């Protein structure tokens, strides 16, 4: 199966938790009505966050599920493979339009044409 059905089950579960009249526990995900394999059903019933990750569930949904269960990021981060949450590449905020890349001149203005020649 695709990870979509698991994600849909988790998403629907999180929406149910928003209803104050719902008495379901935060870790009790309903699995009926979804096209899931036996392994996916078992992972959802057990609240196996590592299995969620391994099956391609979006990290935002994993985070929301864990937060709904009262876990902090440090509590569930150890369940993922080492380095899986490492940021690769160059973050947008770093060095863009700053004096380090030469686009922000001494006049404090951003220059698209590249490095500013100081007079």
LINKA-V266371 format. One record per residue. PHI is phi as a letter, one per 30 degrees, with the letter a starting at -180 (NA if undefined). PSI is psi in whole degrees, 0 to 359 (999 if undefined). Layout:
BEGIN
phi=PHI psi=PSI
phi=PHI psi=PSI
END
This chain:
BEGIN
phi=NA psi=166
phi=d psi=163
phi=d psi=348
phi=e psi=316
phi=d psi=322
phi=d psi=315
phi=d psi=320
phi=d psi=319
phi=d psi=317
phi=d psi=316
phi=e psi=312
phi=d psi=322
phi=d psi=315
phi=d psi=323
phi=d psi=322
phi=d psi=325
phi=d psi=340
phi=d psi=342
phi=d psi=116
phi=d psi=339
phi=d psi=346
phi=d psi=132
phi=c psi=5
phi=d psi=142
phi=d psi=153
phi=d psi=341
phi=c psi=6
phi=c psi=87
phi=d psi=129
phi=d psi=135
phi=c psi=356
phi=d psi=143
phi=j psi=3
phi=b psi=146
phi=d psi=92
phi=b psi=149
phi=d psi=170
phi=d psi=322
phi=d psi=320
phi=d psi=318
phi=e psi=315
phi=d psi=318
phi=d psi=317
phi=d psi=318
phi=d psi=323
phi=d psi=346
phi=i psi=36
phi=d psi=93
phi=d psi=324
phi=d psi=322
phi=d psi=324
phi=e psi=310
phi=d psi=315
phi=d psi=332
phi=c psi=5
phi=j psi=19
phi=d psi=137
phi=d psi=137
phi=e psi=330
phi=d psi=320
phi=d psi=321
phi=d psi=315
phi=d psi=314
phi=d psi=320
phi=d psi=313
phi=d psi=317
phi=d psi=323
phi=d psi=333
phi=c psi=5
phi=i psi=16
phi=d psi=144
phi=c psi=163
phi=e psi=321
phi=d psi=334
phi=d psi=321
phi=c psi=350
phi=d psi=327
phi=d psi=346
phi=d psi=346
phi=c psi=157
phi=e psi=148
phi=e psi=132
phi=i psi=1
phi=d psi=338
phi=c psi=11
phi=d psi=138
phi=d psi=126
phi=c psi=156
phi=i psi=193
phi=c psi=116
phi=e psi=148
phi=e psi=323
phi=d psi=350
phi=c psi=114
phi=i psi=358
phi=d psi=121
phi=i psi=28
phi=c psi=175
phi=d psi=340
phi=d psi=331
phi=c psi=4
phi=i psi=7
phi=c psi=343
phi=c psi=112
phi=d psi=175
phi=d psi=339
phi=d psi=355
phi=i psi=8
phi=c psi=149
phi=d psi=130
phi=c psi=113
phi=d psi=335
phi=d psi=359
phi=j psi=208
phi=d psi=140
phi=c psi=131
phi=d psi=123
phi=d psi=135
phi=d psi=999
END
